[in-house]
Amino acid sequence: MISIFGSSLIFLAFIFSIIGLGLLFYNRFIMNKDYRIIQSAINSMIGSSILIIISFITLLSQIINNNFDIKFVAKISSSTTPLVYKIGSLWAGSQGSLLLWTAIISLFIIYFVFSKANKFTPIFPTALIIIGIIFSSFSGFLYFLENPFDPTHNILEGTGTTPSLQNLLMLIHPPLLYIGYIGFLIPFSITLASLIENSHESEYLKSNRKSTLFSWIILTIAIVLGGRWAYLELGWGGYWAWDPVENASLMPWLVSTAYLHSILVEQKKGMLRLWNVILISLTYWLTILGVCIVRSGIIQESVHTFAESPIGYWLLGLTIFVFISCLLVIVLNIKNIKPKEKIESFASRESGFLYNNVMFVGLMLFILFAILQPVFHKIIFQDSNVMVDMNGYNGIAVIFGIFLLALMGVGPFLAWKRTSKKVLKKIFFMPVIISFSVFIASYLLLGFLDNFGLTNLIASIYIMLIIFVAYGIFDEFIRATFLRVKNKNENYLTAFLNLLRINRPRYGGYIVHLGFLIMVFGMLGKAFDLKTSKTLNLKQKNDSILIGNYKISALDRHSIEKPEYLSNHDLVEYLNRLEEKSRFPYQELENKTKIIINSQRTNHFAQIVNLNIAENESNQIMTVEKRYYISPFDVTKEIALSSDLLKDIYVVLDRIDYNNNNISLTIWVNYLVNWFWIGTIIILIGGLISMNIFKSLKFKKSIK
């Protein structure tokens, strides 16, 4: 019964969306903006959105209540799965994640309809048509191709969620990623609608910037949380691997970053409108392409992709449709895009924004080429082994990063229209001297500590550019704050806070830039990371592993923690199947390791090793695990992590050889990695300030 109910909700949502679209098209091309028809279309779209949201809640309730009569529930959940992970399992499967995607579109439709900034503006019906086409497409995919309410019979227990996905970060990361993706639909639809209707109202730009900034912030958080999950859960010592699906999220982030910069030029000077239309269209198209990459099965090299499904070719068709439609709209309406002014000088702020855009889009195009290269090569040559490796990505990113940082440092000093050579010399003299001095000092220091190789040269260049950009940011804040103290008779703190309040986009943007600098500084640490994979022999007293300044040894003999229902005999059978080279009877295993019953280990058993990490005179104890999940079968590595501002000690248990009493470990010393996470927090703060989150705050004057 519940299966029929859920499927009916999705079907009715699809029908209502088609009706709403039909009414909007009828109004647009036949009735010429009849309010009653528009209102009826709005009611249909709202009704459709509510039905999708109800279907989402219904499916979630069935997962929580272990209704294994629904095929999707039986596939992704189980009665032993903790409640919090049952909720997350909804988007761990293909059908559930598609329902989540459609439900988020529904929420944005409701927001768009009831937003005072958008409702019943001249472009509102046209923008709603664009949103409706996307919504109808996904609701149709959901019902006809990936219905999460398909029934099954005689299933007493579900399979359960993949253990590696049973992480609190995975409870947050996918929904935030989807919100970030889908949020770009609003500025995209408004931009295309304003182009079609030949509308140039400045309020559209203001609304677009705010909605784009919201999506950009959410997408930034989602990408970083995904990196944090990979760092803590996958046991490979890193947070970014240039995986195709990781790249799919990075591409719209890069282009939307470019758009957020260039839209300021359009707001200020009326320039770059065509360029901005292309950027926001490209941003949204890349989100659709990202979904296609994940679900179509055309990319096989990613650990994130779903298996090939019926929706794959339809998503590919939608991707092509959106691209061609955007291209046609731009070409047919290009006469409506007339800039108020032209760029007069290469040394101007608007030119700086344009150079910035070229860098972001250029990096995106390289990533896009790298992702699709194996696909085209397979189609043409029947060979998919040609692809860009991690070093290739890193090399290109390093080059682009140098140019981007240089532009970040130069841009704020440039004037609108034209900056004279005299002014440039005056402005850049001090920051250039300071940053170049830092470059010389850092290169010499790294050279004497390590070597004078290319890696240290590049690191020194980056440190120089970070200082160069930071100088400009702090100089701007200090000068503006002192000016308010002088002119407004405020104390320094009040002056600074009012500075942020009065010009939130400008100074919030500077804080975002500061956060980005800190992230880049954290990424520099990757060039100096240490890694070793070695074996500890417990038969040898005081056997240890040396890495950097650290000495790692085992505290005591290893142990196994198991659930009560798993007998020692069954435990050994599992280990024998997993480690064919280490076959032994269970009596022998009991002599070689401690077997402990742990009631908290309900669906797995774990090999555990306690380690001592010694540095000079200090010692710390760390515990590392390797978990073997019984249903569904999976093996995960629970890392041992010791973290501070300078470095992380990151240890993974690879294997225990019970016959020889050996413990194989992989150990990383990851430098500056926490600066990457700190930079993200500062970016978030700056983004919130730029969005006018603190608009209502006012700080009273006070005497110094």
C-alpha positions as CSV (number, residue, x, y, z in Angstrom):
1,M,0.0,0.0,0.0
2,I,2.7,2.5,1.0
3,S,4.5,1.7,-2.3
4,I,1.5,2.6,-4.3
5,F,1.0,5.8,-2.2
6,G,4.6,6.9,-2.7
7,S,4.6,6.2,-6.4
8,S,1.3,8.1,-6.8
9,L,2.7,11.1,-5.1
10,I,5.6,11.3,-7.6
11,F,3.3,10.6,-10.5
12,L,0.9,13.4,-9.5
13,A,3.9,15.7,-8.9
14,F,5.0,15.1,-12.5
15,I,1.5,15.6,-13.9
16,F,1.1,18.9,-12.0
17,S,4.5,20.2,-13.1
18,I,3.5,19.5,-16.8
19,I,0.2,21.3,-16.3
20,G,2.0,24.3,-14.7
21,L,4.5,24.3,-17.6
22,G,1.7,24.1,-20.1
23,L,-0.1,27.1,-18.5
24,L,3.1,29.1,-18.5
25,F,3.8,28.4,-22.1
26,Y,0.2,29.2,-23.0
27,N,0.4,32.5,-21.2
28,R,3.8,33.4,-22.7
29,F,3.0,32.8,-26.3
30,I,-0.8,33.1,-26.6
31,M,-2.5,35.1,-23.8
32,N,0.3,37.6,-23.2
33,K,0.8,37.7,-19.5
34,D,-2.7,37.0,-18.0
35,Y,-2.4,37.2,-14.2
36,R,-5.0,34.4,-13.7
37,I,-3.2,31.9,-15.8
38,I,0.1,32.8,-14.1
39,Q,-1.5,32.2,-10.7
40,S,-2.9,28.9,-11.8
41,A,0.6,27.8,-13.1
42,I,2.1,28.9,-9.8
43,N,-0.5,26.8,-7.9
44,S,0.3,23.8,-10.0
45,M,4.1,24.2,-9.4
46,I,3.6,24.7,-5.7
47,G,1.3,21.6,-5.5
48,S,3.9,19.6,-7.4
49,S,6.7,20.7,-5.1
50,I,4.7,19.8,-2.0
51,L,3.9,16.4,-3.4
52,I,7.6,15.7,-4.0
53,I,8.4,16.8,-0.4
54,I,5.7,14.6,1.0
55,S,7.1,11.6,-1.0
56,F,10.6,12.3,0.4
57,I,9.2,12.3,4.0
58,T,7.3,9.2,3.3
59,L,10.4,7.3,2.0
60,L,12.4,8.5,4.9
61,S,9.8,7.2,7.4
62,Q,9.9,3.8,5.7
63,I,13.6,3.6,6.0
64,I,13.4,4.5,9.7
65,N,10.6,1.9,10.3
66,N,12.5,-0.9,8.4
67,N,9.9,-1.4,5.7
68,F,11.8,-3.9,3.6
69,D,8.8,-4.4,1.4
70,I,10.2,-1.5,-0.6
71,K,13.1,-2.6,-2.7
72,F,15.1,0.5,-2.2
73,V,14.8,0.3,1.6
74,A,15.9,-3.3,1.6
75,K,18.9,-2.4,-0.6
76,I,20.3,0.5,1.4
77,S,19.3,0.0,5.1
78,S,18.9,-2.7,7.7
79,S,17.3,-3.1,11.2
80,T,20.8,-2.9,12.8
81,T,21.8,0.3,11.2
82,P,21.9,3.2,13.7
83,L,19.1,5.8,13.3
84,V,21.4,8.6,12.2
85,Y,22.9,6.5,9.5
86,K,19.5,5.3,8.3
87,I,18.7,8.9,7.5
88,G,21.9,9.2,5.6
89,S,21.3,6.0,3.7
90,L,18.5,7.7,1.8
91,W,20.9,9.5,-0.4
92,A,23.5,6.7,-0.3
93,G,21.5,4.9,-3.0
94,S,20.7,6.1,-6.6
95,Q,16.9,6.4,-6.3
96,G,17.0,8.1,-2.9
97,S,19.6,10.6,-3.9
98,L,17.5,11.5,-7.0
99,L,14.5,12.0,-4.8
100,L,16.5,14.3,-2.5
101,W,17.7,16.2,-5.6
102,T,14.1,16.7,-6.8
103,A,12.9,17.6,-3.3
104,I,15.6,20.3,-3.1
105,I,14.4,21.7,-6.4
106,S,10.9,21.8,-4.9
107,L,12.1,23.9,-2.0
108,F,13.8,26.3,-4.3
109,I,10.6,26.6,-6.4
110,I,8.7,27.5,-3.3
111,Y,11.3,30.0,-2.3
112,F,11.3,31.5,-5.8
113,V,7.6,31.8,-6.0
114,F,7.2,33.5,-2.6
115,S,10.3,35.7,-2.8
116,K,9.3,39.4,-2.9
117,A,12.3,40.1,-5.0
118,N,11.1,37.9,-7.8
119,K,7.3,37.5,-7.7
120,F,5.4,39.1,-10.6
121,T,8.4,41.0,-12.0
122,P,8.4,41.2,-15.8
123,I,10.7,38.2,-16.1
124,F,9.1,36.0,-13.4
125,P,6.9,33.8,-15.7
126,T,9.8,33.2,-18.1
127,A,12.2,32.3,-15.3
128,L,9.5,29.9,-13.8
129,I,9.3,28.2,-17.2
130,I,13.0,27.5,-17.1
131,I,12.9,26.2,-13.6
132,G,9.8,24.2,-14.5
133,I,11.5,22.4,-17.4
134,I,14.3,21.2,-15.1
135,F,11.9,20.2,-12.3
136,S,9.6,18.3,-14.7
137,S,12.6,16.5,-16.2
138,F,13.8,15.2,-12.8
139,S,10.3,14.3,-11.5
140,G,9.8,12.4,-14.8
141,F,13.2,10.6,-14.3
142,L,12.2,9.8,-10.8
143,Y,8.8,8.2,-11.6
144,F,9.6,6.4,-14.9
145,L,13.2,5.4,-14.5
146,E,14.3,5.5,-10.8
147,N,11.2,5.0,-8.7
148,P,12.3,4.6,-5.0
149,F,8.9,3.0,-4.1
150,D,9.2,-0.1,-6.3
151,P,7.9,-3.0,-4.2
152,T,9.5,-6.3,-3.3
153,H,8.3,-9.3,-1.3
154,N,9.5,-11.7,1.4
155,I,12.5,-9.7,2.4
156,L,13.0,-10.0,6.1
157,E,16.2,-8.0,6.5
158,G,17.9,-5.3,4.5
159,T,21.5,-5.3,3.2
160,G,22.5,-2.2,5.0
161,T,24.5,0.9,4.1
162,T,28.1,0.7,3.0
163,P,30.2,1.0,6.2
164,S,32.5,3.7,4.7
165,L,29.4,5.9,4.2
166,Q,28.4,5.5,7.9
167,N,30.0,8.7,8.9
168,L,28.4,11.9,10.3
169,L,30.1,14.0,7.6
170,M,28.3,11.9,4.9
171,L,25.1,12.8,6.6
172,I,25.8,16.4,5.8
173,H,28.0,16.4,2.7
174,P,25.6,15.1,0.0
175,P,22.6,17.3,0.9
176,L,24.8,20.4,1.1
177,L,26.4,19.5,-2.3
178,Y,23.0,19.2,-3.8
179,I,21.8,22.5,-2.3
180,G,24.9,24.2,-3.7
181,Y,24.3,22.7,-7.2
182,I,20.6,23.3,-7.4
183,G,20.9,26.8,-5.9
184,F,22.5,28.0,-9.1
185,L,19.2,27.3,-10.9
186,I,17.7,30.5,-9.6
187,P,20.3,33.0,-10.9
188,F,20.6,30.9,-14.1
189,S,16.9,31.1,-14.8
190,I,16.6,34.8,-13.9
191,T,19.6,35.7,-16.2
192,L,18.2,33.8,-19.2
193,A,14.7,35.2,-18.6
194,S,16.0,38.8,-18.4
195,L,17.9,38.1,-21.6
196,I,14.8,36.7,-23.4
197,E,12.6,39.5,-22.1
198,N,15.2,42.2,-22.8
199,S,15.1,43.4,-19.2
200,H,18.0,45.3,-17.6
201,E,16.8,46.1,-14.1
202,S,19.6,46.5,-11.6
203,E,17.6,44.6,-9.0
204,Y,18.1,41.4,-11.0
205,L,21.9,41.7,-10.6
206,K,21.6,42.3,-6.9
207,S,19.3,39.3,-6.4
208,N,21.5,37.1,-8.7
209,R,24.7,38.0,-6.8
210,K,23.1,37.2,-3.5
211,S,21.6,33.8,-4.6
212,T,24.8,32.9,-6.4
213,L,26.9,33.7,-3.3
214,F,24.6,31.6,-1.2
215,S,25.0,28.6,-3.5
216,W,28.8,29.2,-3.7
217,I,29.1,29.2,0.1
218,I,27.1,26.0,0.5
219,L,29.1,24.4,-2.3
220,T,32.4,25.4,-0.7
221,I,31.4,23.9,2.6
222,A,30.2,20.7,0.9
223,I,33.4,20.3,-1.1
224,V,35.6,20.8,2.0
225,L,33.4,18.5,4.2
226,G,33.8,15.8,1.4
227,G,37.5,16.3,1.6
228,R,37.4,16.0,5.4
229,W,35.4,12.8,5.1
230,A,37.9,11.3,2.6
231,Y,40.8,12.4,4.9
232,L,39.3,10.7,8.0
233,E,37.6,7.7,6.5
234,L,39.4,6.4,3.5
235,G,42.8,6.0,5.0
236,W,44.9,7.3,2.1
237,G,46.4,10.3,3.9
238,G,44.9,13.0,1.7
239,Y,41.8,15.1,1.2
240,W,41.8,15.7,-2.6
241,A,42.7,13.2,-5.3
242,W,41.4,14.9,-8.5
243,D,38.8,12.1,-8.7
244,P,36.3,12.7,-11.7
245,V,33.4,13.3,-9.3
246,E,35.5,15.6,-7.1
247,N,36.4,17.5,-10.2
248,A,32.7,17.6,-11.2
249,S,32.0,19.6,-8.0
250,L,35.1,21.8,-8.5
251,M,34.2,23.0,-12.0
252,P,30.9,24.9,-11.2
253,W,32.7,26.2,-8.1
254,L,35.4,27.7,-10.3
255,V,33.1,29.3,-12.8
256,S,30.7,30.6,-10.1
257,T,33.7,32.2,-8.4
258,A,34.5,34.0,-11.7
259,Y,30.8,35.1,-12.0
260,L,30.8,36.5,-8.5
261,H,33.7,38.7,-9.4
262,S,32.6,39.8,-12.9
263,I,29.0,40.6,-11.8
264,L,30.5,43.4,-9.7
265,V,31.8,45.0,-12.9
266,E,28.3,44.8,-14.4
267,Q,26.7,46.3,-11.3
268,K,29.3,49.1,-11.1
269,K,29.9,49.9,-14.8
270,G,27.4,48.0,-16.9
271,M,30.2,46.0,-18.5
272,L,30.7,42.3,-19.2
273,R,26.9,41.4,-19.4
274,L,27.4,38.9,-22.2
275,W,30.3,37.4,-20.3
276,N,28.2,37.1,-17.2
277,V,25.4,35.4,-19.1
278,I,27.9,32.8,-20.4
279,L,29.4,32.3,-16.9
280,I,26.1,31.7,-15.0
281,S,24.8,29.5,-17.9
282,L,28.1,27.5,-17.8
283,T,27.9,27.2,-14.0
284,Y,24.5,25.6,-14.1
285,W,25.3,23.4,-17.1
286,L,28.3,22.1,-15.2
287,T,26.0,21.0,-12.3
288,I,23.9,19.0,-14.7
289,L,27.0,17.6,-16.2
290,G,28.2,16.6,-12.8
291,V,25.0,14.6,-12.1
292,C,25.5,13.0,-15.5
293,I,29.1,12.0,-14.7
294,V,28.0,10.4,-11.4
295,R,25.0,8.5,-12.8
296,S,25.5,7.8,-16.5
297,G,28.3,5.3,-16.1
298,I,30.4,7.0,-18.7
299,I,33.1,7.6,-16.0
300,Q,34.3,4.4,-14.4
301,E,37.4,5.6,-12.6
302,S,35.7,7.2,-9.7
303,V,34.9,5.7,-6.3
304,H,31.9,8.0,-6.1
305,T,30.0,7.0,-9.1
306,F,26.8,4.9,-9.1
307,A,26.5,1.9,-11.3
308,E,25.2,2.5,-14.8
309,S,21.5,2.9,-14.6
310,P,18.5,3.6,-17.0
311,I,18.7,7.3,-16.1
312,G,22.2,7.6,-17.6
313,Y,21.4,8.3,-21.2
314,W,18.4,10.5,-20.3
315,L,20.7,12.6,-18.1
316,L,23.1,12.9,-21.0
317,G,20.2,14.0,-23.2
318,L,19.3,16.7,-20.6
319,T,22.9,17.8,-20.4
320,I,23.0,18.3,-24.2
321,F,19.5,19.9,-24.2
322,V,20.6,22.5,-21.5
323,F,23.8,23.3,-23.4
324,I,22.1,23.8,-26.8
325,S,19.2,25.8,-25.3
326,C,21.6,28.2,-23.5
327,L,23.6,28.6,-26.7
328,L,20.5,29.4,-28.7
329,V,19.1,31.8,-26.2
330,I,22.4,33.7,-26.1
331,V,22.9,33.8,-29.9
332,L,19.3,34.8,-30.6
333,N,19.2,37.6,-28.0
334,I,22.8,38.8,-28.3
335,K,21.6,42.1,-29.8
336,N,20.0,42.8,-26.4
337,I,23.3,42.8,-24.7
338,K,24.9,46.1,-25.1
339,P,27.6,47.2,-22.6
340,K,27.2,50.8,-21.3
341,E,30.9,51.3,-21.3
342,K,34.0,49.6,-22.8
343,I,37.3,48.7,-21.0
344,E,39.7,51.6,-21.6
345,S,42.9,50.2,-20.2
346,F,44.7,47.0,-19.4
347,A,45.7,48.5,-16.0
348,S,42.1,48.9,-14.6
349,R,40.0,47.2,-12.0
350,E,37.6,45.9,-14.6
351,S,40.5,44.4,-16.6
352,G,41.8,42.8,-13.4
353,F,38.4,41.1,-12.9
354,L,38.4,39.9,-16.5
355,Y,41.9,38.4,-16.1
356,N,40.7,36.7,-13.0
357,N,37.8,35.2,-14.9
358,V,40.1,33.9,-17.6
359,M,42.2,32.1,-15.0
360,F,39.2,30.4,-13.4
361,V,37.6,29.4,-16.7
362,G,40.9,28.2,-18.0
363,L,41.4,25.9,-15.1
364,M,37.9,24.6,-15.5
365,L,38.4,23.9,-19.2
366,F,41.5,21.9,-18.4
367,I,39.7,19.8,-15.8
368,L,36.8,19.3,-18.2
369,F,39.2,18.1,-20.9
370,A,40.9,15.8,-18.4
371,I,37.6,14.2,-17.3
372,L,36.2,13.7,-20.8
373,Q,39.5,12.7,-22.5
374,P,39.2,9.0,-21.6
375,V,35.5,9.0,-22.8
376,F,36.3,10.4,-26.2
377,H,39.4,8.2,-26.5
378,K,37.3,5.1,-25.8
379,I,34.7,6.1,-28.4
380,I,37.3,6.8,-31.1
381,F,40.1,4.3,-30.3
382,Q,38.2,1.7,-28.1
383,D,40.7,2.4,-25.4
384,S,40.1,4.3,-22.1
385,N,43.5,4.0,-20.5
386,V,44.6,7.5,-21.5
387,M,44.0,9.9,-18.7
388,V,45.6,12.7,-16.8
389,D,47.3,11.5,-13.6
390,M,47.4,13.3,-10.2
391,N,50.8,14.9,-11.0
392,G,49.4,16.4,-14.2
393,Y,46.5,18.0,-12.3
394,N,48.8,19.3,-9.6
395,G,51.2,20.8,-12.1
396,I,48.6,22.7,-14.0
397,A,46.9,23.8,-10.7
398,V,50.2,25.1,-9.4
399,I,50.7,27.3,-12.6
400,F,47.1,28.6,-12.5
401,G,47.5,29.2,-8.7
402,I,50.5,31.5,-9.2
403,F,48.6,33.7,-11.7
404,L,45.5,33.8,-9.6
405,L,47.3,34.9,-6.5
406,A,49.2,37.6,-8.4
407,L,45.9,38.9,-9.7
408,M,44.3,38.8,-6.2
409,G,47.2,41.0,-5.0
410,V,47.1,43.5,-7.9
411,G,43.4,43.8,-8.4
412,P,42.4,45.8,-5.3
413,F,45.0,48.4,-6.0
414,L,43.8,49.2,-9.5
415,A,41.4,52.1,-10.2
416,W,38.3,51.9,-12.3
417,K,38.8,52.8,-16.0
418,R,42.6,53.5,-15.8
419,T,45.5,53.5,-13.4
420,S,48.5,55.7,-14.1
421,K,52.0,54.3,-14.0
422,K,52.9,56.9,-11.3
423,V,50.2,55.6,-9.1
424,L,51.1,52.0,-9.8
425,K,54.7,52.6,-8.8
426,K,53.7,54.4,-5.6
427,I,51.1,51.7,-4.6
428,F,53.2,48.6,-5.3
429,F,56.6,49.7,-4.1
430,M,56.2,48.7,-0.4
431,P,54.3,45.4,-0.9
432,V,56.7,44.3,-3.6
433,I,59.8,45.0,-1.5
434,I,58.3,43.2,1.5
435,S,57.0,40.2,-0.4
436,F,60.2,39.8,-2.4
437,S,62.3,39.9,0.8
438,V,60.0,37.1,2.2
439,F,60.7,35.2,-1.0
440,I,64.5,35.4,-0.6
441,A,64.3,34.5,3.1
442,S,61.9,31.6,2.7
443,Y,63.9,30.1,-0.2
444,L,67.2,30.3,1.7
445,L,65.6,28.8,4.8
446,L,64.0,25.9,2.9
447,G,67.2,25.4,0.9
448,F,69.4,25.1,4.0
449,L,66.9,22.9,5.8
450,D,66.2,20.7,2.8
451,N,67.6,21.6,-0.6
452,F,67.4,24.3,-3.3
453,G,65.3,22.3,-5.6
454,L,62.3,23.2,-7.7
455,T,59.7,22.3,-5.0
456,N,61.2,24.7,-2.5
457,L,61.4,27.4,-5.2
458,I,57.7,27.1,-6.0
459,A,56.8,27.0,-2.3
460,S,58.8,30.2,-1.8
461,I,57.0,31.9,-4.8
462,Y,53.7,31.0,-3.2
463,I,54.7,32.3,0.2
464,M,55.8,35.6,-1.5
465,L,52.5,35.9,-3.3
466,I,50.5,35.1,-0.1
467,I,52.4,37.9,1.7
468,F,51.8,40.2,-1.3
469,V,48.0,39.6,-1.3
470,A,47.8,39.7,2.5
471,Y,49.6,43.1,2.6
472,G,46.9,44.6,0.3
473,I,44.1,43.2,2.4
474,F,45.4,44.3,5.8
475,D,46.5,47.7,4.4
476,E,42.9,48.3,3.1
477,F,41.4,47.3,6.5
478,I,43.9,49.4,8.5
479,R,43.6,52.6,6.4
480,A,39.8,52.4,6.3
481,T,39.5,51.8,10.0
482,F,41.9,54.6,10.9
483,L,40.0,56.9,8.6
484,R,36.7,56.2,10.4
485,V,38.3,56.7,13.8
486,K,39.5,60.1,12.6
487,N,36.3,61.2,10.8
488,K,33.5,59.5,12.9
489,N,35.0,59.8,16.4
490,E,34.7,56.0,16.9
491,N,36.9,53.6,18.8
492,Y,38.9,51.2,16.7
493,L,36.7,48.1,17.3
494,T,33.5,50.1,16.5
495,A,35.1,51.6,13.4
496,F,36.1,48.2,12.1
497,L,32.7,46.6,12.7
498,N,30.9,49.5,11.1
499,L,33.3,49.3,8.2
500,L,32.1,45.7,7.6
501,R,28.5,46.7,8.1
502,I,28.5,49.6,5.7
503,N,30.3,48.0,2.8
504,R,29.6,44.3,3.3
505,P,30.2,43.0,-0.2
506,R,33.6,44.7,-0.5
507,Y,35.0,43.8,3.0
508,G,33.3,40.5,3.2
509,G,35.1,39.7,-0.1
510,Y,38.4,40.7,1.4
511,I,37.8,38.2,4.3
512,V,37.0,35.5,1.8
513,H,40.3,36.3,0.1
514,L,42.1,36.1,3.4
515,G,40.5,32.6,4.1
516,F,41.6,31.5,0.6
517,L,45.2,32.6,1.4
518,I,45.2,30.5,4.5
519,M,43.9,27.5,2.6
520,V,46.6,27.9,0.0
521,F,49.2,28.1,2.8
522,G,47.8,24.8,4.2
523,M,48.0,23.2,0.7
524,L,51.7,24.1,0.5
525,G,52.3,21.6,3.3
526,K,51.6,18.8,0.9
527,A,54.9,19.4,-0.8
528,F,56.7,18.5,2.4
529,D,54.6,15.5,3.6
530,L,56.4,12.4,4.7
531,K,55.2,8.9,4.1
532,T,56.4,5.4,4.9
533,S,55.0,1.9,4.8
534,K,56.9,-0.5,7.1
535,T,56.4,-3.6,9.3
536,L,56.8,-3.9,13.1
537,N,57.9,-7.3,14.3
538,L,56.6,-7.9,17.8
539,K,59.0,-10.7,18.4
540,Q,61.8,-8.2,18.4
541,K,61.8,-6.0,21.5
542,N,61.9,-2.3,20.9
543,D,61.2,-2.7,17.2
544,S,60.1,0.7,15.9
545,I,59.5,2.8,12.7
546,L,61.3,6.1,12.2
547,I,59.7,8.9,10.2
548,G,60.9,12.5,10.4
549,N,61.4,13.2,14.1
550,Y,59.0,10.5,15.2
551,K,59.6,7.0,16.5
552,I,56.6,4.7,16.4
553,S,56.3,1.4,18.3
554,A,53.6,-1.0,19.5
555,L,52.6,-0.7,23.1
556,D,51.4,-4.3,23.6
557,R,50.3,-7.2,21.6
558,H,47.4,-6.6,19.2
559,S,43.8,-7.6,20.0
560,I,40.5,-8.3,18.3
561,E,37.2,-6.9,19.4
562,K,34.1,-8.8,18.2
563,P,30.3,-8.9,18.7
564,E,29.0,-11.4,21.2
565,Y,27.1,-13.5,18.6
566,L,30.3,-14.2,16.6
567,S,32.1,-17.3,17.9
568,N,35.9,-17.5,17.8
569,H,35.7,-20.3,15.3
570,D,33.6,-18.1,12.9
571,L,36.0,-15.2,13.5
572,V,38.9,-17.3,12.3
573,E,36.9,-18.5,9.3
574,Y,36.4,-14.9,8.3
575,L,40.1,-14.1,8.7
576,N,41.2,-17.1,6.8
577,R,39.0,-16.2,3.9
578,L,40.3,-12.6,4.0
579,E,44.0,-13.5,4.6
580,E,44.5,-16.7,2.6
581,K,48.3,-16.6,3.3
582,S,47.7,-16.7,7.0
583,R,45.6,-19.8,7.6
584,F,45.6,-21.2,11.1
585,P,43.2,-22.9,13.5
586,Y,41.2,-20.8,15.9
587,Q,43.1,-22.3,19.0
588,E,46.3,-20.9,17.6
589,L,44.7,-17.5,17.0
590,E,43.7,-17.3,20.7
591,N,47.3,-17.7,21.7
592,K,48.5,-15.0,19.3
593,T,46.0,-12.2,20.1
594,K,43.5,-11.1,22.8
595,I,39.9,-11.7,21.7
596,I,37.5,-9.3,23.5
597,I,33.7,-9.2,23.3
598,N,32.5,-5.7,22.7
599,S,28.7,-5.1,22.7
600,Q,29.1,-1.9,20.7
601,R,30.4,-3.8,17.7
602,T,27.1,-5.1,16.5
603,N,27.9,-5.6,12.8
604,H,31.7,-6.0,12.6
605,F,34.8,-7.1,14.3
606,A,38.0,-5.1,14.5
607,Q,41.8,-5.7,14.7
608,I,43.3,-3.2,17.2
609,V,46.8,-2.1,17.8
610,N,47.9,0.5,20.4
611,L,50.9,2.6,19.3
612,N,53.3,4.8,21.1
613,I,54.4,8.0,19.1
614,A,57.6,9.4,20.5
615,E,59.1,12.8,19.6
616,N,62.2,13.9,21.5
617,E,61.1,13.5,25.2
618,S,57.3,13.5,24.6
619,N,55.1,10.4,24.1
620,Q,51.5,9.9,23.1
621,I,49.3,6.8,22.7
622,M,47.3,6.2,19.6
623,T,44.9,3.4,18.6
624,V,44.6,2.2,15.1
625,E,41.9,-0.3,13.8
626,K,41.0,-2.4,10.8
627,R,37.3,-3.2,10.7
628,Y,35.7,-6.1,9.0
629,Y,31.9,-5.6,8.4
630,I,29.8,-8.8,8.2
631,S,26.7,-7.4,6.5
632,P,27.1,-5.8,4.1
633,F,30.7,-7.1,3.8
634,D,33.3,-4.4,3.7
635,V,36.7,-3.6,5.2
636,T,37.5,-0.1,6.5
637,K,40.6,1.3,8.1
638,E,40.1,3.5,11.1
639,I,43.0,5.9,11.2
640,A,45.0,7.1,14.3
641,L,45.3,10.8,14.1
642,S,47.3,13.3,16.2
643,S,46.8,16.9,15.1
644,D,48.2,20.3,15.8
645,L,48.7,23.6,13.8
646,L,51.9,22.4,12.2
647,K,51.3,18.8,11.3
648,D,49.2,15.7,11.5
649,I,50.5,12.3,12.5
650,Y,48.3,9.9,10.4
651,V,48.6,6.1,10.9
652,V,46.8,3.3,9.0
653,L,46.8,-0.4,9.9
654,D,47.4,-2.3,6.7
655,R,47.7,-5.9,7.9
656,I,48.4,-8.2,10.8
657,D,50.4,-11.3,10.1
658,Y,49.5,-13.6,13.0
659,N,51.9,-16.4,12.0
660,N,55.0,-14.1,12.1
661,N,53.5,-11.6,14.6
662,N,54.1,-8.7,12.3
663,I,52.1,-5.5,12.0
664,S,52.2,-3.6,8.7
665,L,51.6,0.2,9.0
666,T,51.4,3.1,6.7
667,I,52.4,6.4,8.3
668,W,52.1,10.0,7.1
669,V,53.4,13.2,8.5
670,N,51.1,15.8,6.9
671,Y,52.3,19.4,7.3
672,L,50.0,22.4,7.7
673,V,46.9,20.5,6.8
674,N,44.8,22.2,9.6
675,W,45.4,25.6,8.0
676,F,43.4,24.3,5.1
677,W,40.3,23.7,7.4
678,I,40.8,27.0,9.2
679,G,40.9,28.8,5.9
680,T,37.5,27.3,5.0
681,I,35.9,28.7,8.2
682,I,37.2,32.2,7.4
683,I,35.9,31.9,3.9
684,L,32.5,31.0,5.4
685,I,32.6,34.1,7.7
686,G,33.5,36.4,4.8
687,G,30.8,34.9,2.6
688,L,28.1,35.4,5.2
689,I,29.2,39.0,5.7
690,S,29.0,39.6,1.9
691,M,25.5,38.2,1.9
692,N,24.3,40.9,4.3
693,I,23.6,38.3,7.0
694,F,24.5,40.9,9.5
695,K,22.5,43.7,7.8
696,S,20.4,44.5,10.9
697,L,23.4,44.9,13.2
698,K,24.4,48.5,14.0
699,F,27.3,49.6,16.2
700,K,27.0,52.8,18.1
701,K,29.6,55.5,18.1
702,S,31.9,55.7,21.1
703,I,34.7,58.1,22.0
704,K,38.2,56.8,21.7
